[in-house]
Amino acid sequence: MQQIRFPLRVFRSVLVVLAFLGPMAFVNDPIETTLAAQSTRTSLRTTAVGTSSTVFSGTPNYRMYLPLVTRAKPSVYWGALVASAAPSTANMLPSGVFNTFETHAQKKMSILHWGQPWKMNDSYQEFYALWFDNVRNHGSIPFIDWGSWHLNAGINQPDFRLSTIYNGNHDSYIRQWALDAKQWGHPFFLRFDWEMNGNWQFPWSEQLNGNQPGDYAKAWRHVHDIFTQNGVTNVTWVWCPNISGTTTRSMAALYPGDAYVDWTCLDGYNNYPVWLHFQTIFTGSGINWIHNSYQEILAVAPTKPLMLGETASLEAGDGGAAKANWISNAIVTQLPSNFPKIKAILWFNWNDGNSAYTFPIESSPAATAAFASAIHSDYYAANNFANLNTSPIPPLP
């Protein structure tokens, strides 16, 4: 067998490449690189394939199989509600709130979240197709909170009691909004009457506003039926209770049924008098006043994809270190490792009009940096959905 000699610098180059790539994923597309050896007419050829071997032949040739770097496919949508802003043309400008947030996050959102009440300033609120266009043109998926109430009119609103919905008092408004959504024609998430299991602020809670047990599911089905009867197929229905505790209603008692829900959802925050880690908030681990909401909602709807509709953490008053650690642990460790059923996460990037609510990622430089670093992961999808045309919107693999 003919002896083969290689210059030292060739072997050094190979070792550097191997050290850098390590045990990366192999692919089946061959990539060949030829390096000329000065002292012989021998070449080093590297090919990325599924197995590795070394081949010597009569013609001096050394074949080494190296792995090729590949990027992981995203598994989770991400986005935010930003300063309670709607995606108006002004807000979507480079100087607007959404681009400012994405600049701080150093990544574009795959979902853009905003809210709309049924009624505001004594007027029913229409479907604003321009706003949905703005989000889609940005490459994001629209996500709208659609609340059956008169905004800023308090908790007790007899005109928006759940029975008024399923008895048809608002049918003309619901039908027109649904038809306008149908005319727009593209997929979007609709989160109708969220946190219904709580007792703190919404007139659609069965514990408030004169509502009765069973009213919530009846109202949900009535609204959904109007959409179905009018051939509206581009809505992805998101059913979203708050995390469970000692004062909340059972999720099972409020669930309208698999035929009426496309995604399930949870809202949960680190905003209690004691500091709670992400895992404790959604599983209740180590405490007895928060339940295991993750397992509860999976038991109610095991076949439905799950998202976090609102989540965030307050600052701890330490300059940002604790919140930064909370963010990193939640996004880098907990979601991929311990909550694999969660397929979307929406950050609540707003102080809700109260400066004590330090939820935004900009609450400290440490929090901003931690969020940008964590969400940079390929596990979280960017704004690549301008051409999405599948309804209900599917979870990512």
QUICOR-V367271 format. One record per residue. N is the residue number from 0. RES is the residue in one letter. SS is DSSP state (helix for helix, strand for strand, loop for the rest). OMEGA is omega as a letter, one per 40 degrees, with the letter a starting at -180 (* if undefined). Layout:
n:N res:RES ss:SS omega:OMEGA
n:N res:RES ss:SS omega:OMEGA
This chain:
n:0 res:M ss:loop omega:a
n:1 res:Q ss:loop omega:a
n:2 res:Q ss:loop omega:a
n:3 res:I ss:loop omega:i
n:4 res:R ss:loop omega:i
n:5 res:F ss:loop omega:i
n:6 res:P ss:loop omega:a
n:7 res:L ss:helix omega:a
n:8 res:R ss:helix omega:i
n:9 res:V ss:helix omega:i
n:10 res:F ss:helix omega:i
n:11 res:R ss:helix omega:i
n:12 res:S ss:helix omega:i
n:13 res:V ss:helix omega:a
n:14 res:L ss:helix omega:i
n:15 res:V ss:helix omega:i
n:16 res:V ss:helix omega:i
n:17 res:L ss:helix omega:a
n:18 res:A ss:helix omega:a
n:19 res:F ss:helix omega:a
n:20 res:L ss:helix omega:a
n:21 res:G ss:loop omega:a
n:22 res:P ss:loop omega:i
n:23 res:M ss:loop omega:a
n:24 res:A ss:loop omega:i
n:25 res:F ss:loop omega:i
n:26 res:V ss:loop omega:a
n:27 res:N ss:loop omega:i
n:28 res:D ss:loop omega:a
n:29 res:P ss:loop omega:i
n:30 res:I ss:loop omega:a
n:31 res:E ss:loop omega:i
n:32 res:T ss:strand omega:a
n:33 res:T ss:strand omega:i
n:34 res:L ss:strand omega:a
n:35 res:A ss:strand omega:i
n:36 res:A ss:loop omega:a
n:37 res:Q ss:loop omega:a
n:38 res:S ss:loop omega:i
n:39 res:T ss:loop omega:i
n:40 res:R ss:loop omega:a
n:41 res:T ss:loop omega:i
n:42 res:S ss:strand omega:i
n:43 res:L ss:strand omega:a
n:44 res:R ss:strand omega:i
n:45 res:T ss:strand omega:a
n:46 res:T ss:loop omega:i
n:47 res:A ss:loop omega:i
n:48 res:V ss:loop omega:a
n:49 res:G ss:loop omega:i
n:50 res:T ss:loop omega:a
n:51 res:S ss:loop omega:i
n:52 res:S ss:loop omega:i
n:53 res:T ss:loop omega:a
n:54 res:V ss:loop omega:i
n:55 res:F ss:loop omega:i
n:56 res:S ss:loop omega:i
n:57 res:G ss:loop omega:i
n:58 res:T ss:loop omega:a
n:59 res:P ss:loop omega:a
n:60 res:N ss:strand omega:i
n:61 res:Y ss:strand omega:i
n:62 res:R ss:strand omega:i
n:63 res:M ss:strand omega:a
n:64 res:Y ss:loop omega:a
n:65 res:L ss:loop omega:i
n:66 res:P ss:loop omega:i
n:67 res:L ss:loop omega:a
n:68 res:V ss:loop omega:i
n:69 res:T ss:loop omega:i
n:70 res:R ss:loop omega:i
n:71 res:A ss:loop omega:i
n:72 res:K ss:loop omega:i
n:73 res:P ss:loop omega:i
n:74 res:S ss:loop omega:a
n:75 res:V ss:strand omega:i
n:76 res:Y ss:strand omega:i
n:77 res:W ss:strand omega:i
n:78 res:G ss:strand omega:a
n:79 res:A ss:strand omega:i
n:80 res:L ss:strand omega:a
n:81 res:V ss:strand omega:i
n:82 res:A ss:loop omega:a
n:83 res:S ss:loop omega:a
n:84 res:A ss:loop omega:i
n:85 res:A ss:loop omega:a
n:86 res:P ss:loop omega:i
n:87 res:S ss:loop omega:a
n:88 res:T ss:loop omega:a
n:89 res:A ss:loop omega:a
n:90 res:N ss:loop omega:a
n:91 res:M ss:loop omega:i
n:92 res:L ss:loop omega:i
n:93 res:P ss:loop omega:i
n:94 res:S ss:loop omega:a
n:95 res:G ss:loop omega:a
n:96 res:V ss:helix omega:a
n:97 res:F ss:helix omega:i
n:98 res:N ss:helix omega:i
n:99 res:T ss:helix omega:i
n:100 res:F ss:helix omega:a
n:101 res:E ss:helix omega:i
n:102 res:T ss:helix omega:i
n:103 res:H ss:helix omega:i
n:104 res:A ss:helix omega:a
n:105 res:Q ss:loop omega:i
n:106 res:K ss:loop omega:i
n:107 res:K ss:loop omega:a
n:108 res:M ss:loop omega:i
n:109 res:S ss:loop omega:i
n:110 res:I ss:strand omega:i
n:111 res:L ss:strand omega:a
n:112 res:H ss:strand omega:i
n:113 res:W ss:strand omega:a
n:114 res:G ss:strand omega:i
n:115 res:Q ss:strand omega:i
n:116 res:P ss:strand omega:i
n:117 res:W ss:strand omega:a
n:118 res:K ss:strand omega:i
n:119 res:M ss:strand omega:a
n:120 res:N ss:loop omega:i
n:121 res:D ss:loop omega:i
n:122 res:S ss:strand omega:i
n:123 res:Y ss:strand omega:a
n:124 res:Q ss:loop omega:a
n:125 res:E ss:loop omega:i
n:126 res:F ss:loop omega:a
n:127 res:Y ss:loop omega:a
n:128 res:A ss:helix omega:a
n:129 res:L ss:helix omega:i
n:130 res:W ss:helix omega:i
n:131 res:F ss:helix omega:i
n:132 res:D ss:helix omega:a
n:133 res:N ss:helix omega:a
n:134 res:V ss:helix omega:a
n:135 res:R ss:helix omega:i
n:136 res:N ss:helix omega:i
n:137 res:H ss:loop omega:a
n:138 res:G ss:loop omega:a
n:139 res:S ss:loop omega:i
n:140 res:I ss:strand omega:i
n:141 res:P ss:strand omega:i
n:142 res:F ss:strand omega:a
n:143 res:I ss:strand omega:i
n:144 res:D ss:strand omega:a
n:145 res:W ss:strand omega:a
n:146 res:G ss:strand omega:a
n:147 res:S ss:strand omega:i
n:148 res:W ss:strand omega:i
n:149 res:H ss:strand omega:a
n:150 res:L ss:loop omega:i
n:151 res:N ss:loop omega:i
n:152 res:A ss:loop omega:i
n:153 res:G ss:loop omega:a
n:154 res:I ss:loop omega:a
n:155 res:N ss:loop omega:a
n:156 res:Q ss:loop omega:a
n:157 res:P ss:helix omega:a
n:158 res:D ss:helix omega:a
n:159 res:F ss:helix omega:i
n:160 res:R ss:loop omega:a
n:161 res:L ss:helix omega:i
n:162 res:S ss:helix omega:i
n:163 res:T ss:helix omega:i
n:164 res:I ss:helix omega:a
n:165 res:Y ss:helix omega:i
n:166 res:N ss:loop omega:i
n:167 res:G ss:loop omega:a
n:168 res:N ss:loop omega:a
n:169 res:H ss:loop omega:a
n:170 res:D ss:helix omega:a
n:171 res:S ss:helix omega:i
n:172 res:Y ss:helix omega:a
n:173 res:I ss:helix omega:a
n:174 res:R ss:helix omega:a
n:175 res:Q ss:helix omega:i
n:176 res:W ss:helix omega:i
n:177 res:A ss:helix omega:i
n:178 res:L ss:helix omega:i
n:179 res:D ss:helix omega:i
n:180 res:A ss:helix omega:i
n:181 res:K ss:helix omega:i
n:182 res:Q ss:helix omega:i
n:183 res:W ss:helix omega:i
n:184 res:G ss:loop omega:a
n:185 res:H ss:loop omega:a
n:186 res:P ss:loop omega:i
n:187 res:F ss:strand omega:i
n:188 res:F ss:strand omega:i
n:189 res:L ss:strand omega:i
n:190 res:R ss:strand omega:a
n:191 res:F ss:strand omega:i
n:192 res:D ss:loop omega:a
n:193 res:W ss:loop omega:i
n:194 res:E ss:loop omega:a
n:195 res:M ss:loop omega:a
n:196 res:N ss:loop omega:a
n:197 res:G ss:loop omega:a
n:198 res:N ss:loop omega:a
n:199 res:W ss:loop omega:a
n:200 res:Q ss:loop omega:a
n:201 res:F ss:loop omega:a
n:202 res:P ss:loop omega:i
n:203 res:W ss:loop omega:i
n:204 res:S ss:loop omega:i
n:205 res:E ss:loop omega:i
n:206 res:Q ss:loop omega:a
n:207 res:L ss:loop omega:i
n:208 res:N ss:loop omega:i
n:209 res:G ss:loop omega:i
n:210 res:N ss:loop omega:a
n:211 res:Q ss:loop omega:i
n:212 res:P ss:loop omega:a
n:213 res:G ss:loop omega:a
n:214 res:D ss:helix omega:a
n:215 res:Y ss:helix omega:a
n:216 res:A ss:helix omega:i
n:217 res:K ss:helix omega:i
n:218 res:A ss:helix omega:i
n:219 res:W ss:helix omega:a
n:220 res:R ss:helix omega:a
n:221 res:H ss:helix omega:i
n:222 res:V ss:helix omega:i
n:223 res:H ss:helix omega:a
n:224 res:D ss:helix omega:i
n:225 res:I ss:helix omega:i
n:226 res:F ss:helix omega:a
n:227 res:T ss:helix omega:a
n:228 res:Q ss:helix omega:i
n:229 res:N ss:loop omega:i
n:230 res:G ss:loop omega:a
n:231 res:V ss:loop omega:a
n:232 res:T ss:loop omega:a
n:233 res:N ss:loop omega:i
n:234 res:V ss:strand omega:i
n:235 res:T ss:strand omega:a
n:236 res:W ss:strand omega:a
n:237 res:V ss:strand omega:i
n:238 res:W ss:strand omega:a
n:239 res:C ss:strand omega:i
n:240 res:P ss:strand omega:i
n:241 res:N ss:strand omega:i
n:242 res:I ss:loop omega:a
n:243 res:S ss:loop omega:i
n:244 res:G ss:strand omega:a
n:245 res:T ss:loop omega:a
n:246 res:T ss:loop omega:a
n:247 res:T ss:loop omega:i
n:248 res:R ss:loop omega:i
n:249 res:S ss:loop omega:i
n:250 res:M ss:helix omega:a
n:251 res:A ss:helix omega:a
n:252 res:A ss:helix omega:a
n:253 res:L ss:helix omega:a
n:254 res:Y ss:loop omega:a
n:255 res:P ss:loop omega:i
n:256 res:G ss:loop omega:a
n:257 res:D ss:helix omega:a
n:258 res:A ss:helix omega:a
n:259 res:Y ss:helix omega:a
n:260 res:V ss:loop omega:i
n:261 res:D ss:loop omega:i
n:262 res:W ss:strand omega:i
n:263 res:T ss:strand omega:a
n:264 res:C ss:strand omega:i
n:265 res:L ss:strand omega:i
n:266 res:D ss:strand omega:i
n:267 res:G ss:strand omega:a
n:268 res:Y ss:strand omega:i
n:269 res:N ss:strand omega:a
n:270 res:N ss:loop omega:a
n:271 res:Y ss:loop omega:i
n:272 res:P ss:loop omega:i
n:273 res:V ss:loop omega:a
n:274 res:W ss:loop omega:a
n:275 res:L ss:loop omega:i
n:276 res:H ss:loop omega:a
n:277 res:F ss:helix omega:a
n:278 res:Q ss:helix omega:i
n:279 res:T ss:helix omega:a
n:280 res:I ss:helix omega:a
n:281 res:F ss:helix omega:i
n:282 res:T ss:helix omega:a
n:283 res:G ss:loop omega:a
n:284 res:S ss:loop omega:i
n:285 res:G ss:loop omega:i
n:286 res:I ss:loop omega:a
n:287 res:N ss:loop omega:a
n:288 res:W ss:loop omega:i
n:289 res:I ss:strand omega:a
n:290 res:H ss:loop omega:i
n:291 res:N ss:loop omega:a
n:292 res:S ss:helix omega:a
n:293 res:Y ss:helix omega:i
n:294 res:Q ss:helix omega:a
n:295 res:E ss:helix omega:a
n:296 res:I ss:helix omega:i
n:297 res:L ss:helix omega:i
n:298 res:A ss:helix omega:i
n:299 res:V ss:helix omega:a
n:300 res:A ss:loop omega:a
n:301 res:P ss:loop omega:a
n:302 res:T ss:loop omega:a
n:303 res:K ss:loop omega:i
n:304 res:P ss:strand omega:a
n:305 res:L ss:strand omega:i
n:306 res:M ss:strand omega:i
n:307 res:L ss:strand omega:a
n:308 res:G ss:strand omega:i
n:309 res:E ss:strand omega:i
n:310 res:T ss:strand omega:i
n:311 res:A ss:strand omega:i
n:312 res:S ss:strand omega:i
n:313 res:L ss:loop omega:i
n:314 res:E ss:loop omega:a
n:315 res:A ss:loop omega:a
n:316 res:G ss:loop omega:a
n:317 res:D ss:loop omega:a
n:318 res:G ss:loop omega:i
n:319 res:G ss:loop omega:a
n:320 res:A ss:helix omega:a
n:321 res:A ss:helix omega:i
n:322 res:K ss:helix omega:i
n:323 res:A ss:helix omega:i
n:324 res:N ss:helix omega:i
n:325 res:W ss:helix omega:a
n:326 res:I ss:helix omega:a
n:327 res:S ss:helix omega:i
n:328 res:N ss:helix omega:a
n:329 res:A ss:helix omega:a
n:330 res:I ss:helix omega:a
n:331 res:V ss:helix omega:a
n:332 res:T ss:helix omega:a
n:333 res:Q ss:helix omega:a
n:334 res:L ss:helix omega:a
n:335 res:P ss:helix omega:a
n:336 res:S ss:helix omega:a
n:337 res:N ss:helix omega:a
n:338 res:F ss:loop omega:a
n:339 res:P ss:loop omega:a
n:340 res:K ss:loop omega:i
n:341 res:I ss:strand omega:a
n:342 res:K ss:strand omega:i
n:343 res:A ss:strand omega:i
n:344 res:I ss:strand omega:i
n:345 res:L ss:strand omega:a
n:346 res:W ss:strand omega:i
n:347 res:F ss:strand omega:a
n:348 res:N ss:strand omega:a
n:349 res:W ss:loop omega:i
n:350 res:N ss:loop omega:i
n:351 res:D ss:loop omega:i
n:352 res:G ss:loop omega:a
n:353 res:N ss:loop omega:a
n:354 res:S ss:loop omega:i
n:355 res:A ss:loop omega:i
n:356 res:Y ss:loop omega:a
n:357 res:T ss:loop omega:a
n:358 res:F ss:loop omega:a
n:359 res:P ss:loop omega:i
n:360 res:I ss:helix omega:a
n:361 res:E ss:helix omega:a
n:362 res:S ss:helix omega:i
n:363 res:S ss:loop omega:i
n:364 res:P ss:helix omega:a
n:365 res:A ss:helix omega:i
n:366 res:A ss:helix omega:i
n:367 res:T ss:helix omega:a
n:368 res:A ss:helix omega:a
n:369 res:A ss:helix omega:a
n:370 res:F ss:helix omega:a
n:371 res:A ss:helix omega:i
n:372 res:S ss:helix omega:a
n:373 res:A ss:helix omega:a
n:374 res:I ss:helix omega:i
n:375 res:H ss:loop omega:a
n:376 res:S ss:loop omega:i
n:377 res:D ss:loop omega:i
n:378 res:Y ss:loop omega:a
n:379 res:Y ss:strand omega:a
n:380 res:A ss:loop omega:i
n:381 res:A ss:loop omega:a
n:382 res:N ss:loop omega:a
n:383 res:N ss:loop omega:a
n:384 res:F ss:loop omega:i
n:385 res:A ss:loop omega:a
n:386 res:N ss:loop omega:i
n:387 res:L ss:loop omega:a
n:388 res:N ss:loop omega:a
n:389 res:T ss:loop omega:i
n:390 res:S ss:loop omega:e
n:391 res:P ss:loop omega:a
n:392 res:I ss:loop omega:a
n:393 res:P ss:loop omega:i
n:394 res:P ss:loop omega:i
n:395 res:L ss:loop omega:a
n:396 res:P ss:loop omega:*
